[in-house]
Amino acid sequence: VGNVGSKVETACRKLGMRVLLNDPPREEREVGQKSGGMEKSVFVDLETVKKEADIITLHTPLTKSG
């Protein structure tokens, strides 16, 4: 999860959302800590994201080639 993804994760957790993260090299690894009663952010596989997520955001790096 890059810079933008981390900021989106933080904002969503502050709103009390459960956050599912998918980054193939890091799948199924728990990140973050409980904060103010909010659930942890968890790395999950893509199928779990598609089944369980109400909102999906996709973040890719900006390259010179556009």
Residue, then its C-alpha position, 0 to 999 in steps of 0.5 A: v500500500g503506497n502513500v495515497g492508499s495509506k492516506v485513504e486507509t487512515a481517513c476511512r478508519k477515522l470514519g469507523m470503516r473496516v478496511l480491506l487491503n489488497d496488494p498481491p505481494r503482501e496478501e493476508r497480512e494484518v496491518g495497523q492496530k486497533s484504534g478507538g474501537m475501530e477494526k483493524s485493517v487487513f490484507v485480503d485476497l482479491e476475491t474477498v475484496k470483491k465479495e465483502a467490500d461496499i466501496i473499492t478504490l484503486h491507486t496506481p503511480l503516475t508515470k511519465s508515459g501517462 
